[in-house]
């Protein structure tokens, strides 16, 4: 079935406050991993490439999530404040 | 502190499946917390596990890296599904938005481990064609059972050919295929290295736990059984195609067709 969206079908994420908290939390996870990657890169260790490859496997998908959050939040702000929806 | 560290090192060397088993248990606990406590608790657990697994995978090579990096995918799935603000968007758009970053994660994890598509069962299944077709056809009645248990709202507005075609395409690519490649392809392949044949059982438990959010025990049990059958078939035949087709028929039936017929 769809393990990806099942948490939403049961109404767990219907609250806008909860949605915002989760969006910010995921962005913090993304920024945290980005920080770890840059720290490892700065050490110049010979094993850094392997570490960065593994970190990138989580960072790039979360970057896509981050961009989606930005676009959708701006769309919401545009709809509320410019178009007067809601 | 040194004694504890030596003890742990010795213990994990004697029982190599212990740490992966603890991670799997942590992931299942995170899924249960999603409904027992709330999304914030689940995100905390999955975010922590994801970070630990990244560090664990990065500090190892070979099979251990394969196992830990594959385990990363489940917390990543949940972090993505909780993080993308899809509320209010059409269901098919939600599927595409959540499936796309997961595909990216799968490709990157496969690159980290130098895994080829053939290595996870994405190979022509000429020798087991009968098995693959049989497994695929199983998806249709399973879709009916799933629809009868959770009564999902249809993912499309009407059963027009355009809606249906688009729905089948999006659900197959961004939901069914991505989940099969994740669970039966990458995760099960990695976990059978850690647990042997019991890797199928552990993968099925993790797969079932991903459906705890439906708040339906019969549905979670059904998906656990589906995971076992699909997992065993993939393990025996070495091909993912039958499981992908069955999963697609199951999901498309339950979300696109059965809701219109049963109402």
Interface residues (C-beta under 8 A of the other chain):
Chain A: X1 X2 X3 X4 X5 X6 X7 X8 X9 X10 X12 X13 X14 X16 X18 X19 X21 X22 X23 X25 X26 X27 X29 X32 X33 X36 X50 X51 X53 X54 X55 X56 X57 X58 X60 X61 X62 X64 X65 X68 X69 X72 X73 X76
Chain B: X34 X35 X38 X39 X40 X43 X44 X47 X50 X51 X54 X57 X58 X59 X61 X65 X69 X72 X76 X77 X78 X79 X80 X81 X82 X83 X84 X85 X86 X87 X91 X94 X95 X97 X98 X99 X100 X101 X102 X104 X105 X108 X109 X111 X112 X146 X150 X152 X153 X171 X175 X178 X179 X207 X210 X211 X213 X214 X215 X223 X247 X250 X251 X254 X255
